[in-house]
Amino acid sequence: MNQRTSLVTGASSGIGLDLTRTLLARGDHVVALSRRANARGALEASPRLCVLDVDVADAAAVEHAVARAVELFGALDLVVNNAGIFLARPFTDYTPADLAALVATNLVGFVNVTQAALRRMAPRGSGHIVNIGTSLAQQPIAGVPSALPILIKGGIEAATRSLAIEYAARGVRVNTVAAGIIDTPLHAGGDKRALATLSPAQRIGRAEEISAAVLYLDSAEFVSGEILHVDGGAHAGKW
């Protein structure tokens, strides 16, 4: 495969950090975005890596970051919409502030990044967008009440299918990885034995397993509109 340029959001920790390192190891040029990417210092400087402090809810900042990726590396081949927050609580306990935060990062961020990417990809007739979602959008779990984030992530799954059809003739693919419980800082304070019971595989997933799914989708050139579950079988039903 020729050297590619990839852009990853939420790149300073967890899945985004592992994915950034995986893409660099593949030989990609990578633009890594996060609200505090440089402050965290998790990514080492490299001629093939551009780290930018960007809030994906800020459309102007996203547009600048995508333009910077093309300016530095000449094109944009892969975008991974990984930035997101997850708030699990009973539906009537969600506050207006919770709703605003979820919409800003998970929905507006998705729209901003995807629009900016498509504006570059469609005219050149190639590109791939991968969204990181949750298997809870298809298979909710009684012990994890999370209707608001599911509302947004489920909508992005629908948008994945719609965009895949809208842009197929223009050479752009759109897919989603629906992740189960993954061992990231998001769950650092949780009971990992209890979290393991949320999958029939009886374990927590690893960030590199999500990265592997993204690499598969990026190499599978006839796959678009796919919701690829990486959750130990949790989406399959009751266990």
C-alpha positions in Angstrom: 0.0 0.0 0.0 1.3 3.5 -0.8 1.9 5.8 2.1 -1.4 7.2 3.3 -2.5 10.2 5.3 -4.8 9.6 8.2 -6.5 11.8 10.7 -7.6 10.6 14.1 -9.8 12.5 16.6 -9.6 11.9 20.3 -6.0 10.8 19.7 -4.3 11.6 23.0 -5.5 8.5 25.0 -7.3 5.2 24.8 -8.4 3.9 21.4 -7.3 7.1 19.6 -3.8 6.9 21.0 -3.4 3.2 20.1 -4.8 3.8 16.7 -2.5 6.8 16.0 0.5 4.6 17.0 -0.8 1.8 14.8 -1.2 4.0 11.8 2.3 5.4 12.3 3.7 1.9 12.5 1.9 1.1 9.2 3.8 4.0 7.7 1.1 6.6 7.5 1.4 10.3 7.9 -1.0 11.0 10.8 -2.7 14.1 12.0 -3.7 13.5 15.6 -6.4 15.8 17.1 -7.5 16.1 20.7 -8.5 19.0 23.0 -5.3 18.6 25.0 -3.1 16.5 22.8 0.1 18.4 23.2 -0.4 18.9 27.0 -0.7 15.2 27.6 2.5 14.5 25.7 1.5 10.9 24.9 2.7 11.2 21.3 6.3 11.6 20.4 7.3 14.1 17.7 7.9 12.7 14.2 8.2 14.0 10.7 5.1 11.9 9.9 3.0 13.1 12.8 1.2 16.4 13.3 -0.4 16.8 16.7 -3.0 19.6 17.0 -5.1 20.8 20.0 -8.6 20.8 18.5 -12.1 20.6 20.0 -14.1 18.8 17.3 -17.2 20.8 18.3 -15.4 23.9 16.9 -16.1 23.9 13.1 -13.5 26.5 12.3 -10.8 24.6 14.2 -11.7 21.4 12.5 -11.6 23.0 9.1 -8.2 24.4 9.8 -6.9 21.0 11.0 -8.1 19.2 7.9 -6.6 21.9 5.7 -3.4 21.5 7.6 -3.3 17.8 7.0 -3.6 18.3 3.2 -1.1 21.2 3.3 1.5 19.1 5.1 1.0 15.7 3.5 -0.8 16.4 0.2 -4.0 14.4 0.7 -6.4 12.9 3.2 -7.0 9.2 2.8 -8.5 8.0 6.1 -10.4 9.8 8.9 -11.4 8.1 12.1 -14.1 9.8 14.2 -13.0 8.6 17.6 -13.5 11.6 19.8 -16.5 11.1 22.1 -17.8 11.1 25.6 -20.0 8.5 27.3 -22.4 9.2 30.1 -24.3 6.2 31.6 -27.2 7.1 33.9 -30.9 6.7 34.2 -32.7 8.6 31.4 -34.5 11.0 33.8 -31.2 11.9 35.5 -29.6 13.4 32.4 -29.3 17.1 32.8 -29.4 19.9 30.1 -25.6 20.2 30.6 -25.2 16.4 29.9 -27.2 16.7 26.7 -25.3 19.8 25.5 -21.9 18.0 26.1 -23.0 14.8 24.3 -24.4 16.7 21.4 -21.3 19.0 21.1 -18.7 16.3 21.0 -20.5 13.2 19.8 -22.9 14.7 17.2 -21.6 18.1 16.2 -18.0 16.8 16.3 -19.0 14.0 13.9 -20.7 16.4 11.5 -17.8 18.9 11.6 -15.0 16.4 10.9 -17.0 14.3 8.4 -18.0 17.4 6.4 -14.5 18.8 6.3 -13.1 15.4 5.3 -15.7 14.8 2.5 -15.0 18.2 1.0 -11.4 17.0 0.4 -12.1 13.3 -0.4 -15.0 13.5 -2.8 -13.3 15.8 -5.4 -10.3 13.5 -5.7 -12.5 10.4 -5.9 -11.2 8.5 -2.9 -11.2 8.4 0.8 -12.4 6.4 3.8 -14.2 7.5 7.0 -14.5 5.2 10.0 -16.6 6.1 13.0 -16.0 4.6 16.4 -19.4 3.7 17.9 -20.8 1.4 20.5 -22.4 -2.0 20.3 -25.0 -0.7 22.9 -26.7 1.1 20.0 -27.9 -2.3 18.7 -27.9 -4.3 22.0 -28.6 -2.2 25.1 -27.6 -3.8 28.5 -29.9 -3.5 31.5 -27.0 -2.6 33.8 -25.8 0.2 31.6 -28.6 2.8 31.2 -27.3 5.1 28.5 -30.1 6.2 26.2 -28.7 9.6 25.3 -25.3 8.5 24.0 -27.1 5.6 22.3 -29.4 8.1 20.6 -26.5 9.8 19.0 -24.4 6.7 18.3 -27.4 4.9 16.8 -28.0 7.9 14.6 -24.4 7.9 13.4 -24.8 4.2 12.5 -27.8 5.2 10.3 -25.7 8.1 8.8 -22.9 5.6 8.1 -25.3 3.7 5.8 -26.7 6.8 4.2 -23.3 8.4 3.5 -22.0 5.1 2.2 -24.7 5.2 -0.5 -24.5 9.0 -1.1 -20.7 8.9 -1.7 -20.1 5.5 -3.2 -20.1 6.8 -6.8 -17.5 9.4 -5.7 -15.1 6.8 -4.4 -15.5 7.5 -0.7 -16.3 4.7 1.8 -17.9 5.1 5.2 -18.0 2.5 8.0 -18.4 2.2 11.7 -16.7 0.1 14.3 -19.2 -0.7 17.1 -17.1 -1.2 20.1 -17.9 -3.1 23.3 -16.3 -2.4 26.7 -12.7 -1.6 25.9 -9.9 -1.3 28.4 -9.1 2.5 28.2 -8.8 5.3 30.8 -12.6 5.8 30.4 -13.0 2.7 32.6 -9.9 3.2 34.8 -11.9 3.5 38.0 -14.4 0.7 37.2 -14.5 -2.9 38.5 -13.0 -4.8 35.6 -14.4 -8.1 36.8 -17.9 -6.6 36.6 -17.2 -5.0 33.3 -16.0 -8.3 31.9 -19.5 -9.7 32.5 -20.9 -7.2 30.0 -19.7 -9.4 27.1 -20.4 -13.1 26.5 -16.7 -13.5 26.0 -16.3 -12.7 29.7 -13.5 -10.2 29.2 -12.9 -6.6 28.3 -11.7 -5.7 24.8 -8.3 -4.2 24.1 -7.7 -0.9 22.2 -5.5 -2.7 19.7 -8.5 -4.9 18.8 -10.3 -1.8 17.7 -7.3 -0.6 15.8 -7.2 -4.0 14.0 -10.8 -3.6 13.0 -10.1 -0.1 11.5 -7.1 -1.5 9.6 -9.3 -4.3 8.3 -12.0 -1.9 7.1 -9.3 0.4 5.6 -7.9 -2.5 3.5 -11.3 -4.0 2.5 -12.0 -1.8 -0.5 -15.4 -3.3 -1.3 -16.8 -2.8 2.2 -18.8 0.3 2.9 -21.9 1.1 5.0 -20.8 -1.6 7.4 -21.3 -1.6 11.2 -18.5 -3.9 12.4 -19.1 -5.1 16.0 -16.0 -5.6 18.1 -17.6 -6.6 21.4 -17.0 -10.3 22.0 -20.4 -11.1 20.6 -22.4 -8.8 22.9 -24.5 -7.4 20.0 -25.8 -10.9 19.1 -28.4 -11.0 21.9 -29.0 -12.1 25.4 -26.5 -14.3 27.2 
